[in-house]
Amino acid sequence: YGVYGLDRQTGEQVWSTEHQGGINNLETHDSGIYLDTFSGVTVLDPATGSVIEQHESLRGADQIHGDSLFATGDDELRAYPITDDGLEWSTSGVSEAHTVAVDNSLVVVGGDGDVQAFERATGEKQWDTTIEGTVWQIELTPSHVWVADRETGLTAYERQDGRNVHRSTKPVSRGDIAIISQSILLGDDTARLYDIQSA
């Protein structure tokens, strides 16, 4: 498995590096490129691709937000400070995650048939709810949590309490979702734009 660094202006390859085993996720930060692998988290130098840190005890690096790395695994959600050693917080009773979304106040975890929301600063659970399918993508807006599942479609939850406020069977499959102002963009091979008010 390889990771490639490209020049932002020209698209030309600047460096490449190979890693044994699979790469589950890749996140970027000013301090480095974080690879979640089967043997832990590897941090690469963005300029050269060389390994600058290796954390064998850290698993499930799902999302970087600000200066925190959020990881799931072993029924836990954990927040690590990127610029320091140690642990900000951890919380247990977390379902196996397929995707994690983070903003300034919430961490939302989606898995097989459930969605859970946690306080960003402390890890305290805010709400949890069930969903019919397997969560594929999550987008956060100031008022809602938008969840796309592979089997059924798109669901919107009230951000504060997890109340279901919208359910759509518009096809999502394995496509990505993005919120643009008052519209939602669904896309894989074909992109579709819907008005949120009438979706």
N, C-alpha and C positions, 0 to 999 in steps of 0.2 A: 504494500500500500504506500502511496506517495503523497506528498504535500508539495505544492509548487507556489513559488512567489513570483508575481508578475509586476512589471512596472506599471504604475497607475496611469501614466500618460500614454504609453505606447502599446501596452499589452504584451510586451516581450518578456520572456521568462528570465528572471534574475537568478533564481536558485531553485534547487529541488532537493528533497530529502526522502528517504525511504524508512518505513517503520514496519517491524515484524508484527503480525496479527492485525486485527481490524481496528479501524478508527470509528468510534461511535458518534462523535460530535467534534466540531471545531468552533472555538470562540476566539475573538480577538480583543485585545486590550492594548493600551499604550505600552504596557510592560512586557508584552509578548503574545504569542499565539498559543492558545491552550488546546491541546489535543486530548480528548477523552478516549483512552485505549483500554484494551483488556488487561493491561499490566499497570494501570494507574493513569495519572495525568502527566503529560510531557509538555514542557513549555519551550517554545522555539524563539530564537531571536528573529524579529521581523525583518531585519536587514540582511541576514545571512542564511536563515533556516537552521542554524546549528542549535543543538540542545543546550539550554542554559539552566533548566531545572527539571528534576524528575521526582514525582510524588507517588510512590507506590501505594501508599495507604489511602489515597484519595480516589474515589470512584464516582462515576455518574455525573461528570461535569456537564450540566444541562444548559446553563445560561449565565452570562456575565451581565451585570447591571451596575453601573457606577464602578465602585472599587470592590465589589463583592462577587464571588463565584458561588452559584447555587447548584447543589448537587443532590441527587436522589439515589436511593438504594437501601436495601435491608430495611424496608418499611420506614425510612427516615427521610426528612428534608433537612439539608444542612446549608448554612451560609458561612463562607470562608472569606476573610479579608485578603484581597489579592496582594496588597502592599505589605502584609505582615504575616507572620506565622500565627497559627492558632485557629480558633473557631469562634465566630460571632454568636451563633446559636444553632440548636438542632431541635427538631420536633419529631415525635414518633407517630405511628398510626397512619402513615402516608402510603397510599396505594402505589403499585408499580407504575411509573410515569412513562408515557409515550412522548409527551411534550410539556414544556414548562414556559410560562410567560411571566415577565416581571416588569413592574413600573415602580414609581416612587412610593406607592403605598401597599401594593398587593403582589403576592406570588401565587400564581394559579397553576395547579398541576392537573393534567388530564391523563386518564388511563383507559383501561377496559371497562367501560360502563359507568365511570364516575368522574366528577370534577370537584376539586377541593381548592379552597382559597385560604391564604394565610397572610397575616400581617407582615409587611415587608421588613419592618424594623426589629420585630421580636420573634417571629415564627408562630405566633398564636393563631390557632385556627379560627377563621371568621365564619365559614360555612362550608357545607359539602352537599352534593346532590348527585342523583343518578342520571345517566343518559343511556339511550338505547344502544348506541354503537361504540366503536373504538375511536377515541379522540385522536385527530390527526393534526389540527392546528388550533391555536388560541390567539385571539387579538383582544387587547384591552383598550377601552375608551373611557373617558371621564364618567360615563354613566352606566356602561354595560360591559359584560364579559361575553365575547362572541366565540363560540366553539363550533368547529367543523368536525363531524365524525364521518368515517369512511362509508358506513352503511346507509345512513338516512338523509343527512343534510346539515342544516345550519340551525343553531340554537343560540338565543341571546338570554343572558341572565342579568338580573338587577345586580349591580356591582356591590351594593351594601349588604344584601341578605341572600343572594343566590336565587331569588324568585325567578321562575321562568316567565319571560315576557314576550318571547317570539320563538316560533318553531316553523321551519321551512323545510320542504322536501326538495328544494332545488338541488340539482346534482352537484356534489362537491368532490366525491371520489378521493383521490390523493392530491388534489390541487391545493395550492396555497391560497390564503385569504389575506386581504389588506384593507384597512379602513382609510378612506380618503374623504375627509370632511364629512358630509352626510350621505356618502355612498360606500358600498362594500364591493370590493373587487374579488372575484373568484377566478382562479386560473390554473390550468395545467397546459395542455396543448392549445386550448382555446380560452381566452379571457372573456369574462362576462361581468358587466358593471350593473349593480342594482341600487336603486334609491332605498335607503334604510327605512324611511317612513312607510314605504309601501311594499317592502320586500315580503 
